[in-house]
Amino acid sequence: MVRAMMIRHPRKMAMLLAASLVLAAFGAFQHVRGSKPVDALTGATAVTVTARALPLDPGGPVRHTVGALGYIAGWVLTADNAHFGGFSGLVASADGRLTAISDRGDWLDARLDLTAKTPLYDAVMRPFSAETRSLGKAALDAESVIAFGDGFLVAFEGRHRVMAVAPDGTAQPSALTANMDFAGMASNRGLEAITLVDGKLLALPEFGVDVEGRLHGWLGDAQASTPVYFKPPVNYSPTDAATMKNGDVLLLLRRYSPLDGVSAKLVRIRHADIMPGATLVGEELMHLEPPQSVDNMEGLDVIEREGQKPVIVLISDDNFRSSQRTLLLAFSLERL
């Protein structure tokens, strides 16, 4: 009967088939889109975080190392608040605190214990500032956060800028970027990785390689800014950076392919190589790809304690999609 209808009414059948495909695609989109919160946070809100332990290589042989790193632990995180997720930067401190920021500009503050079944507790989410409710997505798309004095520096894309956030939550443009011109960056290709090197801000964009395969970055302070370049591995983009006590910079990189999924690399840039006008090429420390535990890894920090190996903490941005996860991964740097 269907075949007969196809012969008699090919135009109608083509329209029905197209409609079916549209409906199927919409259903898939609904699944992928997830439950992104509509309303902005209006104040500090306590959240309960739950965690599911995650091996380095699910379903495979038990592994405790990847590249130059040792796997400490990993978790899939969820919480009882729709604003939990989308984390694109984090600060992890040696005194056991974690502060993360989402690409909606929401803060997460929590106690951090990497030896516990649930690594985050006493967690609170809060809006970026008192003015958050009047600002749109383009103004709150935070991509990186680092400790700065008693507060933080936060890099945003969309409206490309770096804000200095005081302990009381007030924010103003950072003087370190006074001589940096971000006007040439596309709205969704802004600053993804910032860190401090000898008191200067090293800032790298996510995309925009030149004919030599280099990203144009900045190294500067309130007095001056000079160009610096980073040559990422092919098809990889920076998502965050952290500076070690010896001045070396750790850089987190991400790659996404519809066929292969997402993968991540961690590279180290030696302190001595970071200078005005330099083209930086990182030394690979780690590579993660499926079926290993990896997602859209965007946040990075390093914890260094006297007499212990450096601990590297990564967090993923789930984009508030049900097809992605918020992962918290912890590694030790085995080879300095």
N, C-alpha and C positions, 0 to 999 in steps of 0.2 A: 504493500500500500504506500509506504514511504517512497519507495523507488518510483512508483507510478506518479506520485505527486511531484517528485523531483523532475520527472520528464515533462509533465504537463505545466508545472508552474516553477520553472527554475529561478525566476526573479524573486518570488515569495520565499522559496527555500533559502536562497542566499541571504535574504534579509533576516529570516529566522535564525540562521546560523550565526550571522553577525551579531544579532541581539544576544544570543546565547553566550557568545564569546565575551561580549561586553559585561554581561551579568557575572560570568565566571571571574573575569578580571577584577570587577568591582568587589566581589567576595574575597578574592585574594588580597586586594588592597586593604579592605577592612581588617583582615587578619594581621597584615603587616603593620598597618598604621597604629594599632594598639589603642591605648587610652590616655592620650596626652592631656594633661590638665588644662582646663579652659580658664579658670579663675586664677589670679595671682595670689600668692601667699600674702596675708594681711598682717602677720606677726609671727613671732617665734612659736613653733609647734613641736611638742615632743613626739618622736616617732619610735616605733619598735621595729628593730631590724631583725630579720631572720636570715639564717645562713645555711647553705647546703655545701658540705665539703666537696672539693673538686680535685681529682688527681691530675697530674700533669698530662697524662696520656690515657684518657678514659678508654677502657676496652682493650688496651694494649699492655705490653709488659710494664712492670713497675719501674718507673724512671725517677731519678732524683737529681739529674743534672740536665742542662740544656746549654750548649756552648760553654761559656765561662761562668755560668751561674748555677747555683744549687737551688733546687726547689724547696722552699720552706713549707708553704701551704697555699691553698686557693679556695675560694668560695664563690658560689652564686648567691647574690644578695637580693632580698626583696624587703618591702616594708609596708606598713599599714597606712601609707599616705600616697596619694596619686602624684605628688610632686617629687617623690623619690625616684631618681633616674636622670638620665641625660648628663651624667657627670663628665666633664671635659678637662678638669684640672684638680690637683690635690696637693696639700701640704701635710706631710707626716713628720711629727717631731719625736725627738728622742725621749721626751717625757710622757709619751703615750697618748698623744692627741692627734686627731685627723680632722682636717678641714678640707672640704671639697666644694666645688662650685659647678653648677649645671649650666647648660646652654640656654636656660631660661633666666639665668642670673640668680638662682636660689642657692643659698649656702646650706651646707650640711656640716654640723659640728658634732663630734663624737669622741668618746674614749676609744683607744685602739689597743687591742691585745692580740698579737699574732699567734699566741699559744692557746687561745681559747676556742671553744667550739663555735661560738659566735664572736667574731673579732671586733665588732662595733657595738657599743652599748652607751647608755646615757646620751642618746642621739637627739639632736634638735635640728629642725629645718627652719630657716628664716629668709625673708626677702632680702635682696641685695641692699636696698636702702628704703627709707621712708617714702621716697618718690616712685618706687617700683610700679605701683598700680597705674600711674599715668604714663608709663613708658611702654613702648611696643617691643616686639621680638627683636627688631633690628638694633635696638639700643641695649639689649640685655644678653646678646649672644656671646657669653663668656667662653673663652677657649683655653685659657691658661691662667694659673695663679701661683705666685711664689711668696714666701715670707719676706717682709721688708720692714726692718725695725720692729716695732710692736704691732704692726699691721700687715697689709698685703699689697702686692701689685697684681692687678687683674687686666689681662689683655682681652679685648673684645673685637669681633669682626662684625661686618654689617656697617656700623659706624665705627671705623677702625680707630682705636685709641687704647692707651694704657692708663688705668686709673689707680691712684694711690688711695688705699682704704685705711683709715685710722681705726684704732681699737673701738671707738664709739660708733663706728659704722659710717661716718661721713666720708665722702669720696670726692676727689678732685683730680684733674689731669696730672699725670706724673711729670715732674720737671725733667726726668731722664729722657723723655721723648720730645723735648722742646725743639730739637733740631732734626727730628726725623720726619720725613714726608711720606705719608701713607696713601697719598691721593691716587696713585696709579693702580692700586689693588682693587680687584673686583669685589663686590659686596660679600660674596660667600667664599672668598679666597684670602682671608686676612691673616692676622698674626695667630699662629698656632702654638708657638714655642717661645717662651721668654725665660731668661735666667740672668743672674748677676755674675759678672766676671771681673774681679779686681775693682769693684764699685761701679762698673759700667754695665749697661743693659745690653745683652745680646738678644736680638729679636729676629725670629725667622718666620716667614710666611709658609702656608701650606702648599701652595701651587705657584706656577709661573716660572718654570725653568727657561733659561736663555738657550741660545744655539749651542752652547757648550755644556748644556745639561746642569746648569747651576741655578740655585735660588738666590735672589738678591735679598740680603738681610742688612741689619744695622748693628753697630756697636757704638754706644755713645753715652753721654751723661748730659748734665744741664748746660755744659759749656760748648760741647761740640759732638758731632756724630759723623762716623765714617762708614763707608760701605764694607760689608764682609759677605762672603759667598759660601754657600754650602752645596756640595755636589752629592745628592742623595743617590742610593741605588735606584736603578731604573724602575719606574712605576711606584716608588715609595715616596711618602710625604711625611714631614715632621708633624708630630701631634703634641709633643711636650718636651721639656728639657729640665735638667737639674744639675747643679754644680756641686762637686765633691769638695772636701776640705783641702785637697791638694791642688785645686783649681781646674782639674779635668771636668769636662762637661759630658753628661750622659744625655743622649738624644733618643727619644722614642719615635719610631717610624711605623707607618701603616700603609698597607696596600689592600685594595679591594678589587676583585674580579667577579663578574656574574657567574663565571664558570668555576673558579677555584675558591670563591669565598674570600674571607678576610685573613690576612697574615700580619705579623708584626716583627719588627727588628729593634734591638737596642744596640746603639753604637756609642763608642767613646771617642771624644775629641780631646787630644792632649792640650793641657794648659799652654804649653810653649808655642803651640800652633795658632793660637787665637790672637790675632793682631789685625790692625786696620788693613783692609784691602786683601786679606788672605782668602784663598779658596780652601775651605775646610773639607776634609774627607774623613769620615769616621771609621774607626776600627770596630768590626762587628763583634759583639759580645754574646748575642742571643738571637735566635730566629725561631718564631713560633708559627706553625701553620696547622690546619686540620690534618689529622684528627686530634692533634694536641689541643689543650684547653686555651682557646683564644677567642676574642671577639673584637669589637671596635675599640681597641685599646687607645685611650686618649690622655689619661692622667699619669704622671710619673713624679716620684720623689725618692730621695735616698736618705736613710737614717744611718748616722755614723756614731758609734759609741767607742770609747777608749778601750783598746785591747780586743775588740770584736770585729768580725768581718762586716763590711757595709751591707745594709739591708735595702733592697730596692723594692718599692711598692708601686704597683700599677693598678689602675682602675679603668673600666670600660664605660663607654657612652652607649646606652641602649636605645637612644633616640626615641624613647617612650614607645617602642615597637615590641609587640609580643613575639616577634621572630628573633629578637636580640635579647641579650642578658646584661645585667650589671655584674661584672666579675671583679673581684679583688684578689690580686695575685701578689705573693711575696717571694723574693729570691734573695740569696746571699751572693755577693760578688766573691767568687773563689780565687780569681786570678787578678791581682792588681796591675 
